[in-house]
């Protein structure tokens, strides 16, 4: 098959980041807060992997938390003004992405505070659980702002470190790309400037 891809506008990382931010804005602007949260948390996973040390191949808690500590935690706090930690956000991420709830194993064990989300003046409260730690309320739009500005700061930091930039760019080449797939009858793999042919 031949895969025709028109190319990226700018770097592969920017070509991913811009529509990711747009997806968050469209979700929140259309009163879809959970969908916006899923994009924020998956975006942190992605940028955490891009910024991970050499040899790391998968996005995990070990890539999420350091990125959060540097780029999200300094930019957001709870509705009440309390600080959040990377482990709080990681537990919150697990709840949203895995079960569409605020609950996580970390929260149930008392290793993280459960995050209850506020959106446009309304708060989602977990009324069914007894928690070892007091929960935190987090405004979704504030988290979206922190992700946007944290992401911009991360990209700026990459530009100052050519080795990290090269590693991040290399990892970004694996990002999902959509293009036109056409049948090809050639027996070999060929790579052209904007097309890949696979037998």
C-alpha positions in Angstrom: 0.0 0.0 0.0 1.0 3.6 -0.5 0.4 6.1 2.4 0.2 9.7 1.2 0.8 12.1 3.9 0.8 15.8 3.2 3.4 16.7 5.9 3.4 18.7 9.1 3.2 22.4 9.5 6.2 23.1 11.6 7.8 20.4 13.8 6.1 17.1 14.4 5.7 18.1 18.1 4.0 21.4 17.3 1.8 19.6 14.6 0.5 17.4 17.5 0.4 20.1 20.2 -1.7 22.7 18.4 -4.7 20.4 17.5 -4.5 18.8 21.0 -5.0 22.2 22.5 -7.8 22.9 20.1 -9.5 19.6 21.1 -9.4 20.6 24.7 -10.8 24.1 23.9 -13.6 22.6 21.7 -14.5 20.1 24.4 -14.7 22.6 27.2 -16.4 25.2 25.0 -19.1 22.6 24.2 -19.7 21.6 27.9 -17.8 18.3 27.6 -15.6 18.5 30.7 -14.7 14.8 30.9 -13.6 14.7 27.3 -11.4 17.8 28.0 -9.9 16.1 31.0 -9.1 13.0 29.0 -7.2 15.1 26.5 -5.4 17.0 29.2 -4.2 13.9 31.0 -3.3 12.0 27.8 -1.4 15.1 26.7 0.6 15.1 30.0 1.3 11.4 29.3 2.6 12.3 25.8 4.7 15.3 26.8 6.1 13.4 29.8 7.3 10.7 27.4 8.8 13.3 25.0 10.8 14.7 27.9 11.9 11.4 29.5 15.5 10.3 29.6 17.1 8.3 26.9 16.2 4.6 26.8 12.6 5.2 28.0 10.1 3.9 25.5 6.7 4.0 27.3 4.6 6.6 29.0 4.3 5.5 32.6 3.9 7.0 36.1 7.6 7.6 36.0 7.3 9.8 33.0 4.1 11.5 34.0 5.1 12.7 37.5 8.4 14.5 36.8 6.8 16.4 33.9 3.8 17.3 36.1 6.1 18.4 38.9 7.9 20.8 36.6 5.2 22.0 34.2 1.8 21.6 35.9 2.1 21.7 39.7 3.6 25.3 39.8 0.8 26.6 37.5 -2.3 25.2 39.3 -3.9 24.9 42.7 -7.1 23.6 44.2 -10.3 25.8 44.2 -9.6 26.4 47.9 -6.0 27.5 47.1 -4.3 24.3 48.3 -1.3 22.9 46.4 -1.7 19.8 44.3 1.1 17.2 43.9 2.1 15.2 41.0 0.8 12.0 42.7 -2.6 13.7 43.3 -2.7 14.4 39.5 -1.5 10.9 38.6 -4.3 9.3 40.7 -6.8 11.7 39.1 -5.5 10.8 35.7 -6.0 7.1 36.4 -9.5 7.7 37.5 -10.6 9.7 34.5 -8.8 7.6 31.8 -9.5 4.2 33.2 -13.0 4.4 34.8 -14.4 7.9 34.1 -14.5 8.5 37.8 -12.4 10.5 40.4 -11.5 7.3 42.1 -8.1 5.5 41.9 -6.2 2.9 43.8 -3.8 5.6 45.0 -6.7 7.6 46.4 -8.3 4.6 48.1 -4.9 3.7 49.8 -4.3 7.3 50.9 -1.2 7.7 48.7 -2.9 10.5 46.8 -5.8 12.9 47.5 -8.8 12.3 45.3 -9.6 15.2 42.9 -13.2 16.4 42.5 -13.6 18.6 39.5 -15.3 21.9 39.2 -16.6 23.2 35.8 -18.5 26.4 35.2 -19.5 26.7 38.9 -20.6 23.1 39.4 -18.6 20.5 41.3 -18.7 16.7 40.8 -18.6 15.1 44.2 -17.9 11.4 44.9 -20.6 10.7 47.5 -20.0 6.9 47.6 -16.5 6.7 49.1 -14.9 7.1 52.4 -11.5 8.6 51.8 -8.4 8.4 54.0 -7.3 11.9 52.8 -9.4 15.0 52.3 -10.3 15.5 48.6 -9.2 18.5 46.5 -11.5 20.4 44.2 -9.8 21.3 40.9 -11.2 23.7 38.3 -11.0 22.0 34.9 -10.4 25.3 33.0 -7.6 26.1 35.4 -6.0 22.7 34.7 -6.4 23.3 30.9 -4.7 26.7 31.3 -1.8 25.0 33.2 -1.5 22.3 30.6 -1.3 24.9 27.8 1.3 27.1 29.5 3.2 24.2 30.9 3.4 22.7 27.4 4.6 26.0 25.9 7.3 26.2 28.7 8.3 22.6 28.0 8.7 23.3 24.2 10.8 26.4 25.1 13.0 24.3 27.4 13.5 21.7 24.6 14.8 24.5 22.3 17.5 25.4 24.8 18.8 21.8 25.0 19.6 20.3 21.5 20.1 16.8 22.8 16.7 16.7 24.5 15.1 18.3 21.5 16.5 15.7 19.2 15.3 12.9 21.5 11.8 14.4 21.7 11.7 14.9 18.0 12.7 11.3 17.4 9.9 10.1 19.7 7.4 12.4 18.1 8.0 10.7 14.7 5.8 7.8 16.1 2.8 10.1 16.6 -0.4 9.1 14.8 -0.6 10.6 11.2 -3.7 10.5 9.0 -3.3 10.3 5.3 -4.6 8.6 2.2 -3.9 4.9 1.8 -3.9 3.6 -1.8 -3.2 0.1 -3.1 0.3 -0.6 -4.5 1.4 -3.6 -6.4 5.2 -3.1 -6.0 6.9 -5.9 -4.0 9.3 -3.7 -1.9 9.1 -1.1 0.8 9.8 2.3 -0.7 10.0 5.7 1.1 9.4 8.9 -0.8 9.3 12.4 0.4 5.6 12.3 1.4 4.6 8.7 0.7 5.4 5.3 2.1 4.8 2.1 0.1 4.6 -1.2 1.9 4.2 -4.6 0.1 
